[in-house]
Amino acid sequence: MQQISPRRVLRVWDVLALTLAAIGAINWGLSGAANFNFVRRLFGRGSLLERAVYIVVGLAGLNLAWFTARYIMGQQQPPLGPMERRAVEQVERMQQTGYMPESAMQQPSTRP
């Protein structure tokens, strides 16, 4: 019987890091394309809040860089989405009870 390899579930910090990195990327794009810095416009030039936003976005980028490095080195599998997580939990329950139809014994396809 094949075992489904454990995968990492996205944590709150991962979702927050992805969101902050996207906001930072959009701000950089606006700054480069239209010379419009949204963070500076929102919090004021040189303010403490502006610096805090840049620091938090930078930390989010470091978290994503670390996650990506672990993934590339093979120490981390891609995270499961909600539907995949339910499927894995269902197969694990079936394995525990001893019931395993032929279709469930096949390894699910992995994302690239």
KABEL-V175893 format. One record per helix or strand of 2 or more residues. SS is the DSSP state (H for helix, E for strand). FROM is the first residue (numbers start at 1). LEN is the number of residues. If there is no record, write none. Layout:
{{SS;FROM;LEN} {SS;FROM;LEN}}
This chain:
{{H;12;23} {H;38;6} {H;48;25} {H;82;16} {H;102;4}}
